[in-house]
């Protein structure tokens, strides 16, 4: 940490931050193991261990960053991968993982039947390690690592090894995922990070920051938001026509910098906060921008992925579906940072080609 004013003044590192595990004991999430991670900067967030180590609640000081659905956290449902059953247990939250072999709507073909966004977010993790910071020894890093298995007899058998880490004094979340094929045959693989931002970070006038070529999602009717001449890069007021299932989305091929990284995020000038996310184009070449401005369901999704949520069948038809060979693995890195100073925010806006005003 930049300031060492705590030196010789604290008895327990928890006074600065760290990882605290517990179990939810009430409501539809009763029995879920969770881990609260406190970075010591005002950024704190809840990892739901029994839901693929996804992140639900997330705050910077008094401001919530994430949208949380009406149902909130529920216990995992192992057979929720039929049709749109996934929505029954969708907490929203800062991160819901989609995959590991299908992202998109329900579908059925000669290769099998697949429900909305796959099974992985309804799968508990086996915790491998929790590393706490030890500031007195100069160790500011902290992390939690778990293994989540999406498997069945005769395959497919995919394993997600997830590490969520941070550093005391930095308002940063780092996620490293490794997806491994543990079966003895090749298996399809798709992955999407369903990042869901809500009020007060998302509010009328909040800037939506991304760069790249985009195309509106077409689902049989005109896209009212993602069209030329409409400013879809600022959050609007709640929309009557987004009541119920109203929503729009576009698929983006993000523009990477010279080192192969691309960024996206949000900026709310009224509360002086921005969230910046960073990815590797070679790992996650697509970004989906989901906008759902319903009354009481006011949410913006920025969703990096191996594919847009087009489904396994279309990815196969387009010859973009990934197949992991036995023992093969792929690694994915996600970094999210909360910016609160004018200097860091303005630098992010310059990178995003958004005026400071």
C-alpha positions, 0 to 999 in steps of 0.5 A: 500500500502506498501509505504505511501509516498503519505500521505498528498500529494494527493487530490483525490484517483484517483491519486493512482488508482480506478474505472472509468466508461464511455461509448464507443462512436465510432465503433462497440462497441458504446454504451457499458458501461465500467469500467477502473480499475487501481490498482496503480501498473501498472496493469490496465484493462477494464471491459465491463459492457454490455458484462457480465462484461468480461475483454478486454484490460489489461496492465501492464505498457507498456505491453499488456497482452491480445489478442484482436481480429480484431473486438474488442469490439462490442455491445451485440447480444442477439441472437448470440447463433446459430451455430458459430455466437458467433465468430462474436462478440468474442473480445478475451480480457483477459476474455470472459465468456462461458456458463452458460449452454453450453460450446463447439461447436454448437449442437442439440439434444432432449434437444434443440439447442445450439450455440458455447459457449452459450449466457452469454457473449452477455448479459449486466449486471445490476450494483449493486455496485461500491466501490472505495478505500479511502486510507486516511481512510485506505481503499485500497479495490475496487470492482464492482458488477453486475448481469447478467441474462440468462433467458426466460419465462418458463425457464431456468433462470440462474443468474450470480452475478459477483464481480471483485475486487482488492487492491490498490498497488497489481497487482492482479485481483480477480473475484468471480462469483455466478451462481444461478438457478432462475427457478422452474425446474432443469437446466443444468450448464456449465461454462468456463473462456476463458482467452486469452493472447497475445503479448508481454506477449505471444511471441516466447519462452514464457513459458506456465505453468501448471501441470496435466494429459492431453489429446489432443483434437481430432477433426478427424485429428492428433493433431500437437502440443499436442503430445508426443515429441513436446514441447508444453509448449513454444510459437512458431513463427507464423505458416502458418498452423494456418492461418484461422481456424488452432488451437490445444487444449488439455484438462488438469486435473490440479494437486492441492496442499494440500489445493485444489488449482491449478495454471497455467500461463505464463512467458516471460523472455525477458520482465521480466513478469509472470502471475499467476492464481489460482483456486480451484480444487473443483470449476473448475476441468478442464483446456483447453490450446488453441493454435492458432498461426496464422499470425496476430491472435497469441493467447494462451488460458488458460481456466479453467472450470467446463468442457472442451469445450465438449458440453452439449450433451457429458457431459450428456452422460459422466454423468458429466453434472451439474444440478442446482436445483431451488434456488441452486447456485454455487460459482467460484473464480479466482485470477490473479496476475502479477509478475515482480520481480525475487523473485516472478517469480522464486518462481512461476517457482519452483511451476510449475517445470520449470527451472529458466534459 
